[in-house]
C-alpha cells in the first residue's frame, strides 16, 4: 500500500472535533470538583465532571495523533530544513506571542480571586519578575501543547523524513503486517507499558522539564499518527476494525468507571498499593482506553467523515487561532459568571456559548483579515486578490457558471 499523497478530509474534521473537545472540557473546568483549575465555582456538577473525565482520557492523545498525520503531509513536499523553518513560524512565533499576550490575562484573573488589587497594567510587569507559575506569574498555560509539539517536530524531523524515503519504507515495511486481522492494536502496546511503568514516578506537570512520562506517552501518539499515514494499510485496518475498537473502548472506560464509582481505586483498598500489581493493572486502563477511543475515532472518521465541505477551508484556518485564544476567553467569561447566583448548568451553558461566540468574532474580525495577526497566530498569509486582465495585462476569461466547475475546484 502506498502512503497518502493528499490531505484527507476526515483527518481535518477529527482535528476540529478534538480541539472542540478541548474547548468543551475547559468550558466546564470551573464547574467540576475533581480537578484543580484557575477559577472554581462554588457549586459543581457531577454529570459534567463525568463528561469531562471521559473526554480527558483521549482528547490530547487524539490531538497528538492527528498532529503526526499533519507532520507527514507538511514534510511530503518539503526538505527537512524547510519543514523546521515552517514549524518555527507556525508554532514558535505563536507560542512566544501567546506567552506574552494571550496567557497573562488568565493569570491576572486568577490573581484577582486571590486578592490582587491592581489593574492589568499594574499586574503585567510581574509576569517577568515573579518567576514561573504557579508561584509566579510567567506561564504558557494551555499552550504547553504547542511547546511540546514544536520540540518533538524539530527533534524528530530527520527521522520522519527518513521514514518517508524509499529506504525508510523498505526498512519499516513490517508495519504493513500489522494491518492484517487485528494486529493493528499492537501499535498501542509500547505506549501502554511506558505509561504504566512511569506514571507514578513522573506525574503529569506540563512544565517540560519534569514531564518524562508524558513526553514518552505523547511521542508514541505522534509517531503512530505519522506511521498510519506513511503506511496507509494501517489506516485501512483501523477503518475495518472500527466496531472492535468501539467495543474495546466502551469496555475499557466502563471498567475504569466501575472502579471509580465504587471507590475501588488501589489507593483506597490496597494497603501497600504502590507495590501491588493491581495498581499497575488499573493504571494501564488509562492509556488503553485512550488508544481504543482514538482508533474508534479514526476508524469511524475515515468511514463517514472523508468528505470535504465548502466551509471546511474556513474552519481549518480558524481552528489553530481558536485553540490559542480559547482558554483565555473562557477564563475571562468564567471570572464574571461564577459571581452570579444561577444554577451551575446555566453557568456552564452561558460560558460555553458566550466564549465560542467571542472567539469566533475575534478571529473573524481581528485575526483573519490582517497579515500581521495571521502571522502572530500561525496562519498562512492572505492570498492576494488580483483583478483578472488588469495587473497581468491579459484579457479576463469569461466566468463559468458554478454548475460547470468541477466540485473539487469549488471546495478547494
C-alpha positions as CSV (number, residue, x, y, z in Angstrom):
1,X,0.0,0.0,0.0
2,X,1.3,3.5,-0.9
3,X,1.1,6.3,1.6
4,X,-1.4,9.1,1.2
5,X,-0.3,12.0,-1.1
6,X,-3.0,14.5,-0.3
7,X,-4.6,15.7,3.0
8,X,-7.5,13.6,4.0
9,X,-10.7,15.4,4.8
10,X,-11.6,13.1,7.7
11,X,-8.3,13.9,9.5
12,X,-9.1,17.6,9.3
13,X,-12.6,17.0,10.7
14,X,-11.1,14.9,13.5
15,X,-8.6,17.7,14.3
16,X,-11.5,20.2,14.6
17,X,-13.5,17.8,16.8
18,X,-10.5,17.1,19.1
19,X,-10.0,20.9,19.6
20,X,-13.7,21.4,20.2
21,X,-13.5,18.6,22.8
22,X,-10.7,20.6,24.5
23,X,-12.9,23.6,24.4
24,X,-15.8,21.8,25.9
25,X,-13.6,20.4,28.7
26,X,-12.1,23.8,29.6
27,X,-15.5,25.4,29.5
28,X,-16.6,23.0,32.2
29,X,-13.5,23.0,34.4
30,X,-14.7,25.7,36.7
31,X,-17.9,23.7,37.4
32,X,-16.4,20.3,38.3
33,X,-14.8,19.3,41.6
34,X,-12.3,16.6,40.7
35,X,-9.5,18.7,39.1
36,X,-7.8,21.9,40.1
37,X,-8.2,24.8,37.7
38,X,-7.6,28.5,37.6
39,X,-11.1,29.6,38.8
40,X,-13.7,27.5,40.5
41,X,-17.5,27.9,41.0
42,X,-18.8,27.2,44.5
43,X,-21.4,24.6,43.2
44,X,-20.2,21.8,40.9
45,X,-21.8,19.3,38.6
46,X,-21.0,15.6,38.9
47,X,-22.6,14.8,35.5
48,X,-20.4,17.5,33.8
49,X,-17.4,16.0,35.6
50,X,-18.1,12.6,34.1
51,X,-18.3,14.0,30.6
52,X,-15.0,15.9,31.2
53,X,-13.4,12.7,32.6
54,X,-14.3,10.8,29.5
55,X,-13.1,13.5,27.2
56,X,-9.9,13.8,29.2
57,X,-8.9,10.2,28.5
58,X,-8.3,10.8,24.8
59,X,-8.7,14.4,23.7
60,X,-4.9,15.3,23.9
61,X,-3.7,11.9,22.7
62,X,-6.0,12.3,19.6
63,X,-4.6,15.8,19.0
64,X,-1.0,14.4,19.1
65,X,-2.1,11.5,16.8
66,X,-3.6,14.0,14.3
67,X,-0.6,16.2,14.6
68,X,1.5,13.2,13.5
69,X,-0.5,13.0,10.3
70,X,-0.2,16.7,9.8
71,X,3.6,16.4,10.1
72,X,3.6,13.8,7.4
73,X,1.7,16.0,4.9
74,X,3.9,19.0,5.7
75,X,7.0,17.0,5.0
76,X,5.7,15.5,1.8
77,X,6.9,18.3,-0.5
78,X,9.5,19.9,1.8
79,X,13.0,19.3,2.8
80,X,13.8,18.8,6.5
81,X,15.2,22.3,6.8
82,X,12.2,23.9,5.1
83,X,9.9,21.9,7.4
84,X,11.8,23.1,10.5
85,X,11.6,26.7,9.3
86,X,7.9,26.3,8.8
87,X,7.3,24.8,12.2
88,X,9.3,27.7,13.7
89,X,6.9,30.2,12.0
90,X,3.7,28.3,12.7
91,X,4.5,27.1,16.2
92,X,7.3,29.0,17.9
93,X,6.2,32.5,16.9
94,X,2.5,32.0,18.1
95,X,3.9,30.4,21.2
96,X,6.0,33.5,22.1
97,X,3.1,35.8,21.2
98,X,0.8,33.6,23.3
99,X,3.0,33.7,26.4
100,X,3.4,37.4,26.2
101,X,-0.1,38.5,25.2
102,X,-2.7,35.7,25.4
103,X,-1.8,33.9,28.6
104,X,-1.2,36.8,31.1
105,X,-5.0,37.8,31.3
106,X,-5.7,34.3,32.5
107,X,-3.1,34.6,35.3
108,X,-4.4,38.1,36.1
109,X,-8.0,36.9,36.6
110,X,-6.8,34.1,38.8
111,X,-4.7,36.5,40.9
112,X,-7.7,38.8,41.3
113,X,-9.6,36.0,43.0
114,X,-6.6,35.5,45.3
115,X,-6.5,39.1,46.5
116,X,-4.6,41.1,43.9
117,X,-6.0,44.7,43.9
118,X,-4.3,46.4,40.9
119,X,-5.4,46.7,37.3
120,X,-3.9,44.7,34.4
121,X,-1.3,47.4,33.8
122,X,-0.1,47.0,37.4
123,X,-0.1,43.2,37.0
124,X,1.7,42.8,33.7
125,X,5.3,43.6,34.8
126,X,5.0,40.8,37.4
127,X,4.9,38.3,34.6
128,X,8.7,38.9,34.2
129,X,9.7,39.5,37.8
130,X,7.9,36.8,39.9
131,X,9.1,33.6,38.3
132,X,7.3,30.6,36.8
133,X,3.7,29.7,37.6
134,X,2.1,28.7,39.9
135,X,4.3,30.5,42.5
136,X,5.0,33.3,39.9
137,X,3.1,34.7,37.0
138,X,5.1,33.6,34.0
139,X,3.4,30.7,32.2
140,X,2.4,29.1,29.0
141,X,-0.7,27.5,30.5
142,X,-2.7,25.7,27.8
143,X,0.0,26.4,25.2
144,X,2.1,23.6,26.6
145,X,0.8,21.5,23.7
146,X,2.4,23.9,21.2
147,X,5.7,23.8,23.2
148,X,5.8,20.0,23.2
149,X,4.7,19.6,19.5
150,X,7.3,22.2,18.3
151,X,10.1,20.4,20.2
152,X,9.0,16.9,19.0
153,X,8.8,18.0,15.4
154,X,12.2,19.7,15.4
155,X,13.9,16.8,17.2
156,X,12.4,14.1,15.0
157,X,12.2,15.8,11.7
158,X,15.2,14.0,10.2
159,X,13.8,10.7,11.4
160,X,10.4,11.5,10.0
161,X,11.9,12.4,6.6
162,X,13.9,9.1,6.6
163,X,10.8,7.1,7.3
164,X,9.1,8.7,4.2
165,X,12.1,7.8,2.0
166,X,12.2,4.6,-0.1
167,X,14.9,3.3,2.2
168,X,12.9,4.0,5.3
169,X,9.7,2.5,3.9
170,X,11.6,-0.7,3.0
171,X,13.2,-0.9,6.5
172,X,9.9,-0.4,8.2
173,X,7.8,-2.5,5.8
174,X,7.0,-4.9,8.6
175,X,4.4,-2.4,9.8
176,X,2.3,-3.3,6.9
177,X,1.9,-6.8,8.5
178,X,0.0,-5.1,11.4
179,X,-2.7,-4.3,9.0
180,X,-3.7,-7.9,8.8
181,X,-6.6,-9.1,11.0
182,X,-6.4,-7.2,14.3
183,X,-2.7,-6.9,14.8
184,X,-3.1,-3.2,14.5
185,X,-3.7,-3.0,18.2
186,X,-0.1,-3.9,18.9
187,X,0.8,-0.3,18.0
188,X,-0.6,0.7,21.4
189,X,1.4,-1.8,23.5
190,X,4.7,0.1,23.9
191,X,2.8,3.3,25.0
192,X,0.7,1.4,27.5
193,X,3.8,-0.3,29.0
194,X,5.7,3.1,29.2
195,X,2.8,5.0,30.7
196,X,2.1,2.2,33.3
197,X,5.7,2.0,34.4
198,X,6.4,5.7,34.6
199,X,3.2,7.4,35.7
200,X,3.6,7.1,39.4
201,X,7.3,8.3,39.4
202,X,6.6,11.1,36.9
203,X,3.1,12.6,37.2
204,X,1.9,15.0,34.6
205,X,3.3,18.5,35.0
206,X,3.2,20.3,31.6
207,X,6.4,22.1,32.7
208,X,8.5,20.4,30.0
209,X,11.4,19.6,32.3
210,X,9.9,17.0,34.7
211,X,7.2,15.6,32.4
212,X,9.0,12.5,31.4
213,X,6.2,10.0,31.4
214,X,4.0,12.3,29.3
215,X,6.8,13.0,26.8
216,X,7.1,9.3,26.1
217,X,3.3,9.0,26.0
218,X,2.7,11.9,23.6
219,X,5.6,10.9,21.3
220,X,4.1,7.5,20.8
221,X,0.8,9.0,19.7
222,X,2.6,11.5,17.4
223,X,4.7,8.7,15.8
224,X,1.7,6.4,15.4
225,X,-0.3,9.0,13.6
226,X,2.7,9.5,11.3
227,X,3.1,5.8,10.7
228,X,-0.6,5.3,9.9
229,X,-0.4,7.8,7.1
230,X,3.0,6.7,5.9
231,X,1.6,3.1,5.6
232,X,-2.0,3.7,4.5
233,X,-2.8,0.0,5.0
234,X,-2.8,0.8,8.8
235,X,-5.5,3.4,8.3
236,X,-7.5,0.9,6.2
237,X,-7.2,-1.6,9.1
238,X,-8.5,0.9,11.6
239,X,-11.5,1.5,9.3
240,X,-12.2,-2.2,9.0
241,X,-11.8,-2.8,12.7
242,X,-13.8,0.2,13.9
243,X,-16.5,-1.8,15.5
244,X,-14.0,-3.8,17.5
245,X,-12.2,-0.6,18.6
246,X,-15.5,0.9,19.7
247,X,-16.4,-2.3,21.7
248,X,-13.0,-2.3,23.4
249,X,-13.1,1.5,24.0
250,X,-16.5,1.2,25.7
251,X,-15.4,-1.8,27.8
252,X,-12.2,-0.1,29.0
253,X,-14.0,3.1,30.1
254,X,-16.7,1.0,31.7
255,X,-14.0,-0.8,33.8
256,X,-12.4,2.5,34.9
257,X,-15.7,4.0,35.9
258,X,-16.9,0.9,37.7
259,X,-13.7,1.1,39.9
260,X,-14.1,4.9,40.3
261,X,-17.8,4.9,41.1
262,X,-17.4,2.1,43.7
263,X,-14.3,3.7,45.4
264,X,-12.2,0.6,44.5
265,X,-9.2,2.6,43.4
266,X,-6.0,0.8,44.6
267,X,-5.1,3.6,47.0
268,X,-8.5,3.1,48.7
269,X,-8.5,-0.6,49.1
270,X,-4.9,-1.9,48.9
271,X,-2.6,-1.1,51.9
272,X,0.7,-1.2,50.0
273,X,-0.9,-0.1,46.8
274,X,2.3,1.4,45.1
275,X,3.9,-2.0,45.1
276,X,0.9,-4.1,44.2
277,X,0.4,-5.4,40.6
278,X,-3.3,-4.5,40.7
279,X,-2.3,-0.8,40.9
280,X,-0.4,-1.1,37.6
281,X,-3.2,-3.1,36.0
282,X,-5.6,-0.2,36.9
283,X,-3.1,2.5,35.7
284,X,-2.8,0.6,32.4
285,X,-6.5,1.0,31.7
286,X,-6.0,4.8,31.2
287,X,-3.7,4.5,28.1
288,X,-5.6,1.5,26.9
289,X,-8.9,3.4,26.8
290,X,-7.1,6.4,25.1
291,X,-5.9,4.2,22.3
292,X,-9.2,2.4,21.8
293,X,-11.1,5.7,21.6
294,X,-8.6,7.1,19.2
295,X,-8.7,4.0,17.0
296,X,-12.5,4.3,17.1
297,X,-12.5,7.9,16.1
298,X,-10.0,7.2,13.2
299,X,-12.0,4.2,12.0
300,X,-15.4,5.8,12.0
301,X,-14.0,9.1,10.8
302,X,-12.3,7.5,7.8
303,X,-15.6,5.7,7.0
304,X,-18.0,8.6,7.4
305,X,-16.2,11.9,7.5
306,X,-14.0,11.7,4.5
307,X,-15.9,14.3,2.6
308,X,-14.9,17.9,2.1
309,X,-17.4,20.6,2.6
310,X,-17.4,24.3,1.4
311,X,-17.0,25.5,5.0
312,X,-14.0,23.3,5.8
313,X,-11.4,25.6,4.5
314,X,-12.7,28.4,6.7
315,X,-12.8,26.0,9.7
316,X,-9.3,24.6,9.0
317,X,-7.9,28.1,9.1
318,X,-9.8,29.1,12.2
319,X,-9.1,26.1,14.4
320,X,-5.5,26.9,15.3
321,X,-6.2,30.6,16.4
322,X,-9.3,29.2,18.1
323,X,-7.1,26.9,20.2
324,X,-4.6,29.7,21.1
325,X,-7.4,32.0,22.2
326,X,-9.9,29.7,23.8
327,X,-8.8,29.3,27.4
328,X,-8.1,33.0,27.9
329,X,-11.6,33.9,26.7
330,X,-13.1,31.1,28.9
331,X,-11.3,32.3,32.0
332,X,-12.4,35.9,31.5
333,X,-16.0,34.8,31.0
334,X,-15.9,32.5,34.0
335,X,-14.5,35.2,36.2
336,X,-17.8,37.1,35.9
337,X,-20.1,34.0,35.6
338,X,-19.1,32.5,38.9
339,X,-20.2,35.6,40.7
340,X,-23.8,35.1,39.7
341,X,-26.4,33.0,41.5
342,X,-27.6,31.0,38.5
343,X,-27.7,27.1,38.6
344,X,-24.4,25.5,37.7
345,X,-25.6,24.1,34.3
346,X,-26.9,27.6,33.3
347,X,-23.5,29.0,34.1
348,X,-21.7,26.3,32.0
349,X,-24.0,26.8,29.0
350,X,-23.6,30.6,29.2
351,X,-19.8,30.1,29.4
352,X,-19.7,27.7,26.5
353,X,-21.9,29.7,24.2
354,X,-20.5,33.2,25.0
355,X,-16.9,32.0,24.8
356,X,-17.5,30.3,21.5
357,X,-19.2,33.4,20.1
358,X,-16.4,35.8,21.3
359,X,-13.6,33.6,20.0
360,X,-15.2,33.4,16.5
361,X,-15.9,37.1,16.4
362,X,-12.3,37.9,17.4
363,X,-11.0,35.5,14.8
364,X,-13.2,36.7,12.0
365,X,-12.9,40.5,12.7
366,X,-9.4,40.9,14.1
367,X,-7.3,37.9,13.1
368,X,-8.4,36.6,9.8
369,X,-8.4,39.9,7.8
370,X,-4.8,41.1,8.7
371,X,-1.4,39.7,7.7
372,X,0.2,40.7,11.0
373,X,-2.3,38.9,13.2
374,X,-2.4,35.9,10.8
375,X,1.4,35.7,11.2
376,X,1.2,36.0,15.0
377,X,-1.4,33.3,15.2
378,X,0.5,30.9,12.9
379,X,-1.7,31.3,9.8
380,X,-0.7,31.4,6.2
381,X,-0.5,34.9,4.6
382,X,-3.7,36.1,2.9
383,X,-4.0,35.2,-0.7
384,X,-3.6,38.4,-2.7
385,X,-6.6,39.1,-4.8
386,X,-5.9,40.4,-8.3
387,X,-8.3,41.7,-10.9
388,X,-8.1,39.5,-14.0
389,X,-7.0,41.3,-17.1
390,X,-5.7,44.4,-15.2
391,X,-2.4,43.7,-13.4
392,X,-1.4,41.0,-15.8
393,X,-2.5,42.8,-18.9
394,X,-4.4,39.7,-20.1
395,X,-8.0,39.8,-21.0
396,X,-10.1,38.1,-18.4
397,X,-11.7,34.8,-19.5
398,X,-15.5,34.6,-19.3
399,X,-16.7,33.3,-16.0
400,X,-18.1,29.8,-15.8
401,X,-21.2,29.1,-14.0
402,X,-21.0,27.2,-10.8
403,X,-22.6,24.2,-12.4
404,X,-19.8,23.9,-14.9
405,X,-16.9,24.0,-12.4
406,X,-15.8,20.6,-11.1
407,X,-16.7,20.1,-7.4
408,X,-13.1,19.6,-6.4
409,X,-12.3,23.2,-7.5
410,X,-15.4,24.7,-5.9
411,X,-14.4,23.5,-2.5
412,X,-10.7,23.8,-2.7
